[in-house]
Amino acid sequence: MEFLSPIQLLILVLIVAALVVQIIAFKKGKFVEVDYSSNQRLSIAISVAAPLIFWAVFTTHYFLIAFGIAIGAACYQRKKWYKFK
């Protein structure tokens, strides 16, 4: 059985903590809805998908390319975005 290293455990705890903080802030009304233009949504999609695609190419995990494209497409198609007040 493989165990998590301390670094992996720290990263996992930080991700979970960030998600909990985001949920609490959303429930307290700290976010407001934003309407981005198609060019802004495209730049968001590229910035989200590019690191995953580059990682897939450099590590020869080519199945992640399709996953990166799918994430980018989902970000581009999303109409409702939120930002802090």
PDB file of N, CA, C and O in Angstrom, chain B, residues numbered from 101:
ATOM      1  N   MET B 101       0.838  -1.175   0.000  1.00  0.00           N
ATOM      2  CA  MET B 101       0.000   0.000   0.000  1.00  0.00           C
ATOM      3  C   MET B 101       0.885   1.240   0.000  1.00  0.00           C
ATOM      4  O   MET B 101       1.863   1.334   0.742  1.00  0.00           O
ATOM      5  N   GLU B 102       0.517   2.169  -0.839  1.00  0.00           N
ATOM      6  CA  GLU B 102       1.310   3.379  -0.982  1.00  0.00           C
ATOM      7  C   GLU B 102       0.724   4.490  -0.113  1.00  0.00           C
ATOM      8  O   GLU B 102      -0.487   4.710  -0.115  1.00  0.00           O
ATOM      9  N   PHE B 103       1.573   5.182   0.620  1.00  0.00           N
ATOM     10  CA  PHE B 103       1.123   6.251   1.496  1.00  0.00           C
ATOM     11  C   PHE B 103       1.444   7.599   0.880  1.00  0.00           C
ATOM     12  O   PHE B 103       2.294   7.704  -0.004  1.00  0.00           O
ATOM     13  N   LEU B 104       0.758   8.628   1.351  1.00  0.00           N
ATOM     14  CA  LEU B 104       1.010   9.979   0.877  1.00  0.00           C
ATOM     15  C   LEU B 104       2.258  10.541   1.550  1.00  0.00           C
ATOM     16  O   LEU B 104       2.482  10.336   2.742  1.00  0.00           O
ATOM     17  N   SER B 105       3.056  11.246   0.774  1.00  0.00           N
ATOM     18  CA  SER B 105       4.201  11.930   1.361  1.00  0.00           C
ATOM     19  C   SER B 105       3.691  13.179   2.090  1.00  0.00           C
ATOM     20  O   SER B 105       2.559  13.605   1.861  1.00  0.00           O
ATOM     21  N   PRO B 106       4.503  13.758   2.952  1.00  0.00           N
ATOM     22  CA  PRO B 106       4.056  14.969   3.663  1.00  0.00           C
ATOM     23  C   PRO B 106       3.698  16.120   2.721  1.00  0.00           C
ATOM     24  O   PRO B 106       2.768  16.878   2.999  1.00  0.00           O
ATOM     25  N   ILE B 107       4.417  16.256   1.625  1.00  0.00           N
ATOM     26  CA  ILE B 107       4.123  17.321   0.659  1.00  0.00           C
ATOM     27  C   ILE B 107       2.767  17.077   0.004  1.00  0.00           C
ATOM     28  O   ILE B 107       1.967  18.003  -0.130  1.00  0.00           O
ATOM     29  N   GLN B 108       2.506  15.845  -0.401  1.00  0.00           N
ATOM     30  CA  GLN B 108       1.220  15.521  -1.015  1.00  0.00           C
ATOM     31  C   GLN B 108       0.077  15.744  -0.036  1.00  0.00           C
ATOM     32  O   GLN B 108      -0.982  16.245  -0.415  1.00  0.00           O
ATOM     33  N   LEU B 109       0.287  15.376   1.206  1.00  0.00           N
ATOM     34  CA  LEU B 109      -0.734  15.573   2.226  1.00  0.00           C
ATOM     35  C   LEU B 109      -0.992  17.060   2.466  1.00  0.00           C
ATOM     36  O   LEU B 109      -2.141  17.473   2.625  1.00  0.00           O
ATOM     37  N   LEU B 110       0.065  17.857   2.491  1.00  0.00           N
ATOM     38  CA  LEU B 110      -0.078  19.296   2.665  1.00  0.00           C
ATOM     39  C   LEU B 110      -0.858  19.914   1.507  1.00  0.00           C
ATOM     40  O   LEU B 110      -1.743  20.741   1.729  1.00  0.00           O
ATOM     41  N   ILE B 111      -0.543  19.523   0.290  1.00  0.00           N
ATOM     42  CA  ILE B 111      -1.255  20.039  -0.878  1.00  0.00           C
ATOM     43  C   ILE B 111      -2.728  19.653  -0.819  1.00  0.00           C
ATOM     44  O   ILE B 111      -3.600  20.474  -1.106  1.00  0.00           O
ATOM     45  N   LEU B 112      -3.004  18.423  -0.452  1.00  0.00           N
ATOM     46  CA  LEU B 112      -4.388  17.960  -0.343  1.00  0.00           C
ATOM     47  C   LEU B 112      -5.155  18.742   0.720  1.00  0.00           C
ATOM     48  O   LEU B 112      -6.302  19.128   0.495  1.00  0.00           O
ATOM     49  N   VAL B 113      -4.540  18.977   1.863  1.00  0.00           N
ATOM     50  CA  VAL B 113      -5.191  19.743   2.931  1.00  0.00           C
ATOM     51  C   VAL B 113      -5.439  21.182   2.488  1.00  0.00           C
ATOM     52  O   VAL B 113      -6.496  21.740   2.785  1.00  0.00           O
ATOM     53  N   LEU B 114      -4.489  21.790   1.786  1.00  0.00           N
ATOM     54  CA  LEU B 114      -4.669  23.158   1.301  1.00  0.00           C
ATOM     55  C   LEU B 114      -5.809  23.256   0.289  1.00  0.00           C
ATOM     56  O   LEU B 114      -6.576  24.219   0.314  1.00  0.00           O
ATOM     57  N   ILE B 115      -5.927  22.277  -0.594  1.00  0.00           N
ATOM     58  CA  ILE B 115      -7.009  22.277  -1.581  1.00  0.00           C
ATOM     59  C   ILE B 115      -8.363  22.157  -0.889  1.00  0.00           C
ATOM     60  O   ILE B 115      -9.297  22.891  -1.215  1.00  0.00           O
ATOM     61  N   VAL B 116      -8.470  21.245   0.052  1.00  0.00           N
ATOM     62  CA  VAL B 116      -9.736  21.066   0.775  1.00  0.00           C
ATOM     63  C   VAL B 116     -10.073  22.325   1.576  1.00  0.00           C
ATOM     64  O   VAL B 116     -11.233  22.737   1.612  1.00  0.00           O
ATOM     65  N   ALA B 117      -9.083  22.935   2.213  1.00  0.00           N
ATOM     66  CA  ALA B 117      -9.319  24.158   2.978  1.00  0.00           C
ATOM     67  C   ALA B 117      -9.785  25.295   2.073  1.00  0.00           C
ATOM     68  O   ALA B 117     -10.681  26.053   2.444  1.00  0.00           O
ATOM     69  N   ALA B 118      -9.187  25.418   0.894  1.00  0.00           N
ATOM     70  CA  ALA B 118      -9.602  26.460  -0.044  1.00  0.00           C
ATOM     71  C   ALA B 118     -11.037  26.247  -0.507  1.00  0.00           C
ATOM     72  O   ALA B 118     -11.793  27.208  -0.649  1.00  0.00           O
ATOM     73  N   LEU B 119     -11.414  24.998  -0.743  1.00  0.00           N
ATOM     74  CA  LEU B 119     -12.794  24.718  -1.146  1.00  0.00           C
ATOM     75  C   LEU B 119     -13.778  25.034  -0.024  1.00  0.00           C
ATOM     76  O   LEU B 119     -14.857  25.566  -0.286  1.00  0.00           O
ATOM     77  N   VAL B 120     -13.427  24.719   1.208  1.00  0.00           N
ATOM     78  CA  VAL B 120     -14.303  25.028   2.341  1.00  0.00           C
ATOM     79  C   VAL B 120     -14.456  26.540   2.500  1.00  0.00           C
ATOM     80  O   VAL B 120     -15.566  27.025   2.720  1.00  0.00           O
ATOM     81  N   VAL B 121     -13.365  27.285   2.393  1.00  0.00           N
ATOM     82  CA  VAL B 121     -13.423  28.745   2.490  1.00  0.00           C
ATOM     83  C   VAL B 121     -14.284  29.317   1.370  1.00  0.00           C
ATOM     84  O   VAL B 121     -15.051  30.252   1.598  1.00  0.00           O
ATOM     85  N   GLN B 122     -14.169  28.771   0.171  1.00  0.00           N
ATOM     86  CA  GLN B 122     -14.973  29.244  -0.952  1.00  0.00           C
ATOM     87  C   GLN B 122     -16.460  29.004  -0.697  1.00  0.00           C
ATOM     88  O   GLN B 122     -17.282  29.876  -0.978  1.00  0.00           O
ATOM     89  N   ILE B 123     -16.810  27.851  -0.177  1.00  0.00           N
ATOM     90  CA  ILE B 123     -18.214  27.542   0.113  1.00  0.00           C
ATOM     91  C   ILE B 123     -18.755  28.482   1.189  1.00  0.00           C
ATOM     92  O   ILE B 123     -19.875  28.979   1.071  1.00  0.00           O
ATOM     93  N   ILE B 124     -17.972  28.728   2.228  1.00  0.00           N
ATOM     94  CA  ILE B 124     -18.408  29.628   3.299  1.00  0.00           C
ATOM     95  C   ILE B 124     -18.590  31.047   2.768  1.00  0.00           C
ATOM     96  O   ILE B 124     -19.580  31.703   3.092  1.00  0.00           O
ATOM     97  N   ALA B 125     -17.649  31.526   1.957  1.00  0.00           N
ATOM     98  CA  ALA B 125     -17.758  32.873   1.394  1.00  0.00           C
ATOM     99  C   ALA B 125     -18.956  32.986   0.461  1.00  0.00           C
ATOM    100  O   ALA B 125     -19.618  34.023   0.426  1.00  0.00           O
ATOM    101  N   PHE B 126     -19.236  31.941  -0.287  1.00  0.00           N
ATOM    102  CA  PHE B 126     -20.386  31.961  -1.195  1.00  0.00           C
ATOM    103  C   PHE B 126     -21.690  32.027  -0.409  1.00  0.00           C
ATOM    104  O   PHE B 126     -22.610  32.748  -0.796  1.00  0.00           O
ATOM    105  N   LYS B 127     -21.778  31.279   0.692  1.00  0.00           N
ATOM    106  CA  LYS B 127     -22.993  31.289   1.512  1.00  0.00           C
ATOM    107  C   LYS B 127     -23.193  32.617   2.229  1.00  0.00           C
ATOM    108  O   LYS B 127     -24.329  33.011   2.491  1.00  0.00           O
ATOM    109  N   LYS B 128     -22.107  33.312   2.550  1.00  0.00           N
ATOM    110  CA  LYS B 128     -22.216  34.602   3.225  1.00  0.00           C
ATOM    111  C   LYS B 128     -22.465  35.747   2.254  1.00  0.00           C
ATOM    112  O   LYS B 128     -22.590  36.895   2.682  1.00  0.00           O
ATOM    113  N   GLY B 129     -22.539  35.464   0.959  1.00  0.00           N
ATOM    114  CA  GLY B 129     -22.826  36.506  -0.023  1.00  0.00           C
ATOM    115  C   GLY B 129     -21.635  37.367  -0.381  1.00  0.00           C
ATOM    116  O   GLY B 129     -21.803  38.534  -0.734  1.00  0.00           O
ATOM    117  N   LYS B 130     -20.449  36.824  -0.300  1.00  0.00           N
ATOM    118  CA  LYS B 130     -19.240  37.585  -0.617  1.00  0.00           C
ATOM    119  C   LYS B 130     -18.931  37.604  -2.114  1.00  0.00           C
ATOM    120  O   LYS B 130     -18.014  38.303  -2.544  1.00  0.00           O
ATOM    121  N   PHE B 131     -19.684  36.847  -2.907  1.00  0.00           N
ATOM    122  CA  PHE B 131     -19.463  36.797  -4.347  1.00  0.00           C
ATOM    123  C   PHE B 131     -20.570  37.542  -5.078  1.00  0.00           C
ATOM    124  O   PHE B 131     -21.702  37.597  -4.597  1.00  0.00           O
ATOM    125  N   VAL B 132     -20.255  38.112  -6.231  1.00  0.00           N
ATOM    126  CA  VAL B 132     -21.252  38.736  -7.093  1.00  0.00           C
ATOM    127  C   VAL B 132     -21.082  38.150  -8.487  1.00  0.00           C
ATOM    128  O   VAL B 132     -19.974  37.821  -8.910  1.00  0.00           O
ATOM    129  N   GLU B 133     -22.197  38.027  -9.190  1.00  0.00           N
ATOM    130  CA  GLU B 133     -22.172  37.414 -10.521  1.00  0.00           C
ATOM    131  C   GLU B 133     -21.572  38.385 -11.541  1.00  0.00           C
ATOM    132  O   GLU B 133     -21.815  39.590 -11.480  1.00  0.00           O
ATOM    133  N   VAL B 134     -20.795  37.851 -12.470  1.00  0.00           N
ATOM    134  CA  VAL B 134     -20.113  38.651 -13.483  1.00  0.00           C
ATOM    135  C   VAL B 134     -20.440  38.080 -14.855  1.00  0.00           C
ATOM    136  O   VAL B 134     -20.488  36.864 -15.037  1.00  0.00           O
ATOM    137  N   ASP B 135     -20.665  38.969 -15.820  1.00  0.00           N
ATOM    138  CA  ASP B 135     -20.869  38.545 -17.203  1.00  0.00           C
ATOM    139  C   ASP B 135     -19.611  38.882 -18.001  1.00  0.00           C
ATOM    140  O   ASP B 135     -19.319  40.053 -18.244  1.00  0.00           O
ATOM    141  N   TYR B 136     -18.872  37.855 -18.406  1.00  0.00           N
ATOM    142  CA  TYR B 136     -17.668  38.060 -19.194  1.00  0.00           C
ATOM    143  C   TYR B 136     -17.998  37.978 -20.678  1.00  0.00           C
ATOM    144  O   TYR B 136     -18.919  37.267 -21.079  1.00  0.00           O
ATOM    145  N   SER B 137     -17.239  38.712 -21.492  1.00  0.00           N
ATOM    146  CA  SER B 137     -17.407  38.629 -22.943  1.00  0.00           C
ATOM    147  C   SER B 137     -16.818  37.309 -23.433  1.00  0.00           C
ATOM    148  O   SER B 137     -16.157  36.593 -22.681  1.00  0.00           O
ATOM    149  N   SER B 138     -17.066  37.001 -24.696  1.00  0.00           N
ATOM    150  CA  SER B 138     -16.558  35.729 -25.233  1.00  0.00           C
ATOM    151  C   SER B 138     -15.030  35.720 -25.271  1.00  0.00           C
ATOM    152  O   SER B 138     -14.420  34.670 -25.071  1.00  0.00           O
ATOM    153  N   ASN B 139     -14.402  36.869 -25.525  1.00  0.00           N
ATOM    154  CA  ASN B 139     -12.935  36.920 -25.527  1.00  0.00           C
ATOM    155  C   ASN B 139     -12.367  36.697 -24.124  1.00  0.00           C
ATOM    156  O   ASN B 139     -11.340  36.037 -23.967  1.00  0.00           O
ATOM    157  N   GLN B 140     -13.024  37.239 -23.122  1.00  0.00           N
ATOM    158  CA  GLN B 140     -12.571  37.019 -21.752  1.00  0.00           C
ATOM    159  C   GLN B 140     -12.748  35.558 -21.352  1.00  0.00           C
ATOM    160  O   GLN B 140     -11.880  34.984 -20.693  1.00  0.00           O
ATOM    161  N   ARG B 141     -13.868  34.955 -21.748  1.00  0.00           N
ATOM    162  CA  ARG B 141     -14.087  33.541 -21.446  1.00  0.00           C
ATOM    163  C   ARG B 141     -13.069  32.674 -22.175  1.00  0.00           C
ATOM    164  O   ARG B 141     -12.616  31.665 -21.634  1.00  0.00           O
ATOM    165  N   LEU B 142     -12.701  33.057 -23.406  1.00  0.00           N
ATOM    166  CA  LEU B 142     -11.695  32.306 -24.152  1.00  0.00           C
ATOM    167  C   LEU B 142     -10.335  32.378 -23.459  1.00  0.00           C
ATOM    168  O   LEU B 142      -9.628  31.373 -23.376  1.00  0.00           O
ATOM    169  N   SER B 143      -9.969  33.548 -22.966  1.00  0.00           N
ATOM    170  CA  SER B 143      -8.678  33.662 -22.273  1.00  0.00           C
ATOM    171  C   SER B 143      -8.679  32.863 -20.970  1.00  0.00           C
ATOM    172  O   SER B 143      -7.656  32.288 -20.600  1.00  0.00           O
ATOM    173  N   ILE B 144      -9.807  32.821 -20.277  1.00  0.00           N
ATOM    174  CA  ILE B 144      -9.906  31.995 -19.067  1.00  0.00           C
ATOM    175  C   ILE B 144      -9.755  30.521 -19.430  1.00  0.00           C
ATOM    176  O   ILE B 144      -9.035  29.781 -18.759  1.00  0.00           O
ATOM    177  N   ALA B 145     -10.435  30.097 -20.494  1.00  0.00           N
ATOM    178  CA  ALA B 145     -10.374  28.691 -20.912  1.00  0.00           C
ATOM    179  C   ALA B 145      -8.950  28.294 -21.296  1.00  0.00           C
ATOM    180  O   ALA B 145      -8.495  27.204 -20.950  1.00  0.00           O
ATOM    181  N   ILE B 146      -8.252  29.167 -22.002  1.00  0.00           N
ATOM    182  CA  ILE B 146      -6.874  28.870 -22.403  1.00  0.00           C
ATOM    183  C   ILE B 146      -5.963  28.797 -21.179  1.00  0.00           C
ATOM    184  O   ILE B 146      -5.126  27.901 -21.077  1.00  0.00           O
ATOM    185  N   SER B 147      -6.126  29.740 -20.252  1.00  0.00           N
ATOM    186  CA  SER B 147      -5.257  29.737 -19.072  1.00  0.00           C
ATOM    187  C   SER B 147      -5.526  28.547 -18.154  1.00  0.00           C
ATOM    188  O   SER B 147      -4.640  28.129 -17.409  1.00  0.00           O
ATOM    189  N   VAL B 148      -6.734  28.002 -18.202  1.00  0.00           N
ATOM    190  CA  VAL B 148      -7.046  26.822 -17.393  1.00  0.00           C
ATOM    191  C   VAL B 148      -6.538  25.549 -18.071  1.00  0.00           C
ATOM    192  O   VAL B 148      -6.006  24.661 -17.405  1.00  0.00           O
ATOM    193  N   ALA B 149      -6.698  25.457 -19.386  1.00  0.00           N
ATOM    194  CA  ALA B 149      -6.367  24.226 -20.100  1.00  0.00           C
ATOM    195  C   ALA B 149      -4.879  24.102 -20.441  1.00  0.00           C
ATOM    196  O   ALA B 149      -4.352  22.990 -20.486  1.00  0.00           O
ATOM    197  N   ALA B 150      -4.200  25.214 -20.679  1.00  0.00           N
ATOM    198  CA  ALA B 150      -2.821  25.167 -21.156  1.00  0.00           C
ATOM    199  C   ALA B 150      -1.858  24.433 -20.217  1.00  0.00           C
ATOM    200  O   ALA B 150      -1.096  23.592 -20.693  1.00  0.00           O
ATOM    201  N   PRO B 151      -1.854  24.707 -18.911  1.00  0.00           N
ATOM    202  CA  PRO B 151      -0.906  23.973 -18.054  1.00  0.00           C
ATOM    203  C   PRO B 151      -1.111  22.463 -18.086  1.00  0.00           C
ATOM    204  O   PRO B 151      -0.144  21.701 -18.080  1.00  0.00           O
ATOM    205  N   LEU B 152      -2.361  22.034 -18.119  1.00  0.00           N
ATOM    206  CA  LEU B 152      -2.638  20.601 -18.157  1.00  0.00           C
ATOM    207  C   LEU B 152      -2.175  19.991 -19.478  1.00  0.00           C
ATOM    208  O   LEU B 152      -1.622  18.892 -19.497  1.00  0.00           O
ATOM    209  N   ILE B 153      -2.400  20.699 -20.570  1.00  0.00           N
ATOM    210  CA  ILE B 153      -1.978  20.187 -21.880  1.00  0.00           C
ATOM    211  C   ILE B 153      -0.451  20.135 -21.964  1.00  0.00           C
ATOM    212  O   ILE B 153       0.106  19.151 -22.451  1.00  0.00           O
ATOM    213  N   PHE B 154       0.231  21.188 -21.492  1.00  0.00           N
ATOM    214  CA  PHE B 154       1.695  21.179 -21.503  1.00  0.00           C
ATOM    215  C   PHE B 154       2.243  20.056 -20.631  1.00  0.00           C
ATOM    216  O   PHE B 154       3.198  19.380 -21.012  1.00  0.00           O
ATOM    217  N   TRP B 155       1.644  19.858 -19.469  1.00  0.00           N
ATOM    218  CA  TRP B 155       2.075  18.769 -18.586  1.00  0.00           C
ATOM    219  C   TRP B 155       1.893  17.423 -19.277  1.00  0.00           C
ATOM    220  O   TRP B 155       2.751  16.547 -19.173  1.00  0.00           O
ATOM    221  N   ALA B 156       0.781  17.259 -19.978  1.00  0.00           N
ATOM    222  CA  ALA B 156       0.507  15.995 -20.668  1.00  0.00           C
ATOM    223  C   ALA B 156       1.547  15.727 -21.749  1.00  0.00           C
ATOM    224  O   ALA B 156       1.995  14.593 -21.916  1.00  0.00           O
ATOM    225  N   VAL B 157       1.930  16.764 -22.478  1.00  0.00           N
ATOM    226  CA  VAL B 157       2.900  16.584 -23.561  1.00  0.00           C
ATOM    227  C   VAL B 157       4.287  16.267 -22.997  1.00  0.00           C
ATOM    228  O   VAL B 157       4.965  15.364 -23.488  1.00  0.00           O
ATOM    229  N   PHE B 158       4.704  16.999 -21.975  1.00  0.00           N
ATOM    230  CA  PHE B 158       6.049  16.814 -21.439  1.00  0.00           C
ATOM    231  C   PHE B 158       6.221  15.514 -20.672  1.00  0.00           C
ATOM    232  O   PHE B 158       7.330  14.985 -20.601  1.00  0.00           O
ATOM    233  N   THR B 159       5.149  14.989 -20.098  1.00  0.00           N
ATOM    234  CA  THR B 159       5.254  13.748 -19.335  1.00  0.00           C
ATOM    235  C   THR B 159       4.750  12.544 -20.117  1.00  0.00           C
ATOM    236  O   THR B 159       4.689  11.438 -19.579  1.00  0.00           O
ATOM    237  N   THR B 160       4.397  12.742 -21.353  1.00  0.00           N
ATOM    238  CA  THR B 160       3.877  11.713 -22.268  1.00  0.00           C
ATOM    239  C   THR B 160       2.643  10.996 -21.722  1.00  0.00           C
ATOM    240  O   THR B 160       2.458   9.804 -21.964  1.00  0.00           O
ATOM    241  N   HIS B 161       1.812  11.715 -20.995  1.00  0.00           N
ATOM    242  CA  HIS B 161       0.500  11.211 -20.581  1.00  0.00           C
ATOM    243  C   HIS B 161      -0.530  11.840 -21.529  1.00  0.00           C
ATOM    244  O   HIS B 161      -1.237  12.779 -21.165  1.00  0.00           O
ATOM    245  N   TYR B 162      -0.594  11.309 -22.726  1.00  0.00           N
ATOM    246  CA  TYR B 162      -1.352  11.966 -23.778  1.00  0.00           C
ATOM    247  C   TYR B 162      -2.859  11.956 -23.557  1.00  0.00           C
ATOM    248  O   TYR B 162      -3.565  12.774 -24.147  1.00  0.00           O
ATOM    249  N   PHE B 163      -3.371  11.055 -22.727  1.00  0.00           N
ATOM    250  CA  PHE B 163      -4.806  11.058 -22.453  1.00  0.00           C
ATOM    251  C   PHE B 163      -5.227  12.336 -21.726  1.00  0.00           C
ATOM    252  O   PHE B 163      -6.398  12.713 -21.777  1.00  0.00           O
ATOM    253  N   LEU B 164      -4.292  13.006 -21.052  1.00  0.00           N
ATOM    254  CA  LEU B 164      -4.612  14.249 -20.355  1.00  0.00           C
ATOM    255  C   LEU B 164      -4.855  15.406 -21.316  1.00  0.00           C
ATOM    256  O   LEU B 164      -5.448  16.412 -20.929  1.00  0.00           O
ATOM    257  N   ILE B 165      -4.404  15.279 -22.566  1.00  0.00           N
ATOM    258  CA  ILE B 165      -4.664  16.329 -23.552  1.00  0.00           C
ATOM    259  C   ILE B 165      -6.164  16.461 -23.774  1.00  0.00           C
ATOM    260  O   ILE B 165      -6.698  17.570 -23.791  1.00  0.00           O
ATOM    261  N   ALA B 166      -6.838  15.336 -23.942  1.00  0.00           N
ATOM    262  CA  ALA B 166      -8.292  15.371 -24.122  1.00  0.00           C
ATOM    263  C   ALA B 166      -8.974  15.943 -22.880  1.00  0.00           C
ATOM    264  O   ALA B 166      -9.948  16.688 -22.992  1.00  0.00           O
ATOM    265  N   PHE B 167      -8.468  15.597 -21.706  1.00  0.00           N
ATOM    266  CA  PHE B 167      -9.029  16.124 -20.465  1.00  0.00           C
ATOM    267  C   PHE B 167      -8.840  17.640 -20.387  1.00  0.00           C
ATOM    268  O   PHE B 167      -9.754  18.354 -19.974  1.00  0.00           O
ATOM    269  N   GLY B 168      -7.671  18.135 -20.775  1.00  0.00           N
ATOM    270  CA  GLY B 168      -7.420  19.577 -20.781  1.00  0.00           C
ATOM    271  C   GLY B 168      -8.313  20.312 -21.757  1.00  0.00           C
ATOM    272  O   GLY B 168      -8.820  21.390 -21.450  1.00  0.00           O
ATOM    273  N   ILE B 169      -8.510  19.734 -22.934  1.00  0.00           N
ATOM    274  CA  ILE B 169      -9.402  20.352 -23.917  1.00  0.00           C
ATOM    275  C   ILE B 169     -10.832  20.375 -23.390  1.00  0.00           C
ATOM    276  O   ILE B 169     -11.546  21.361 -23.574  1.00  0.00           O
ATOM    277  N   ALA B 170     -11.252  19.304 -22.741  1.00  0.00           N
ATOM    278  CA  ALA B 170     -12.610  19.253 -22.185  1.00  0.00           C
ATOM    279  C   ALA B 170     -12.795  20.296 -21.078  1.00  0.00           C
ATOM    280  O   ALA B 170     -13.843  20.937 -21.000  1.00  0.00           O
ATOM    281  N   ILE B 171     -11.793  20.465 -20.234  1.00  0.00           N
ATOM    282  CA  ILE B 171     -11.889  21.471 -19.174  1.00  0.00           C
ATOM    283  C   ILE B 171     -11.935  22.872 -19.779  1.00  0.00           C
ATOM    284  O   ILE B 171     -12.717  23.712 -19.334  1.00  0.00           O
ATOM    285  N   GLY B 172     -11.108  23.127 -20.786  1.00  0.00           N
ATOM    286  CA  GLY B 172     -11.135  24.426 -21.449  1.00  0.00           C
ATOM    287  C   GLY B 172     -12.475  24.708 -22.107  1.00  0.00           C
ATOM    288  O   GLY B 172     -12.989  25.823 -22.024  1.00  0.00           O
ATOM    289  N   ALA B 173     -13.041  23.701 -22.760  1.00  0.00           N
ATOM    290  CA  ALA B 173     -14.350  23.878 -23.398  1.00  0.00           C
ATOM    291  C   ALA B 173     -15.431  24.135 -22.351  1.00  0.00           C
ATOM    292  O   ALA B 173     -16.320  24.959 -22.565  1.00  0.00           O
ATOM    293  N   ALA B 174     -15.357  23.442 -21.234  1.00  0.00           N
ATOM    294  CA  ALA B 174     -16.348  23.657 -20.173  1.00  0.00           C
ATOM    295  C   ALA B 174     -16.231  25.066 -19.593  1.00  0.00           C
ATOM    296  O   ALA B 174     -17.242  25.701 -19.294  1.00  0.00           O
ATOM    297  N   CYS B 175     -15.008  25.553 -19.434  1.00  0.00           N
ATOM    298  CA  CYS B 175     -14.822  26.917 -18.932  1.00  0.00           C
ATOM    299  C   CYS B 175     -15.337  27.944 -19.929  1.00  0.00           C
ATOM    300  O   CYS B 175     -15.912  28.958 -19.535  1.00  0.00           O
ATOM    301  N   TYR B 176     -15.135  27.691 -21.206  1.00  0.00           N
ATOM    302  CA  TYR B 176     -15.601  28.637 -22.220  1.00  0.00           C
ATOM    303  C   TYR B 176     -17.123  28.659 -22.289  1.00  0.00           C
ATOM    304  O   TYR B 176     -17.712  29.727 -22.458  1.00  0.00           O
ATOM    305  N   GLN B 177     -17.766  27.512 -22.163  1.00  0.00           N
ATOM    306  CA  GLN B 177     -19.223  27.436 -22.279  1.00  0.00           C
ATOM    307  C   GLN B 177     -19.944  27.966 -21.044  1.00  0.00           C
ATOM    308  O   GLN B 177     -21.127  28.300 -21.112  1.00  0.00           O
ATOM    309  N   ARG B 178     -19.258  28.044 -19.943  1.00  0.00           N
ATOM    310  CA  ARG B 178     -19.905  28.498 -18.705  1.00  0.00           C
ATOM    311  C   ARG B 178     -20.302  29.963 -18.834  1.00  0.00           C
ATOM    312  O   ARG B 178     -19.486  30.798 -19.225  1.00  0.00           O
ATOM    313  N   LYS B 179     -21.540  30.272 -18.511  1.00  0.00           N
ATOM    314  CA  LYS B 179     -22.045  31.642 -18.652  1.00  0.00           C
ATOM    315  C   LYS B 179     -21.997  32.417 -17.338  1.00  0.00           C
ATOM    316  O   LYS B 179     -21.771  33.627 -17.347  1.00  0.00           O
ATOM    317  N   LYS B 180     -22.206  31.744 -16.214  1.00  0.00           N
ATOM    318  CA  LYS B 180     -22.253  32.424 -14.924  1.00  0.00           C
ATOM    319  C   LYS B 180     -20.908  32.285 -14.214  1.00  0.00           C
ATOM    320  O   LYS B 180     -20.486  31.182 -13.870  1.00  0.00           O
ATOM    321  N   TRP B 181     -20.247  33.412 -14.003  1.00  0.00           N
ATOM    322  CA  TRP B 181     -19.001  33.444 -13.262  1.00  0.00           C
ATOM    323  C   TRP B 181     -19.199  34.337 -12.048  1.00  0.00           C
ATOM    324  O   TRP B 181     -20.060  35.217 -12.053  1.00  0.00           O
ATOM    325  N   TYR B 182     -18.410  34.114 -11.015  1.00  0.00           N
ATOM    326  CA  TYR B 182     -18.532  34.894  -9.788  1.00  0.00           C
ATOM    327  C   TYR B 182     -17.180  35.475  -9.413  1.00  0.00           C
ATOM    328  O   TYR B 182     -16.136  34.885  -9.692  1.00  0.00           O
ATOM    329  N   LYS B 183     -17.214  36.639  -8.777  1.00  0.00           N
ATOM    330  CA  LYS B 183     -15.995  37.249  -8.258  1.00  0.00           C
ATOM    331  C   LYS B 183     -16.291  37.814  -6.877  1.00  0.00           C
ATOM    332  O   LYS B 183     -17.452  37.991  -6.507  1.00  0.00           O
ATOM    333  N   PHE B 184     -15.232  38.097  -6.112  1.00  0.00           N
ATOM    334  CA  PHE B 184     -15.414  38.704  -4.795  1.00  0.00           C
ATOM    335  C   PHE B 184     -15.936  40.120  -4.947  1.00  0.00           C
ATOM    336  O   PHE B 184     -15.630  40.804  -5.923  1.00  0.00           O
ATOM    337  N   LYS B 185     -16.728  40.557  -3.974  1.00  0.00           N
ATOM    338  CA  LYS B 185     -17.249  41.933  -3.980  1.00  0.00           C
ATOM    339  C   LYS B 185     -16.130  42.916  -3.771  1.00  0.00           C
ATOM    340  O   LYS B 185     -16.366  44.124  -3.744  1.00  0.00           O
TER     341      LYS B 185
END
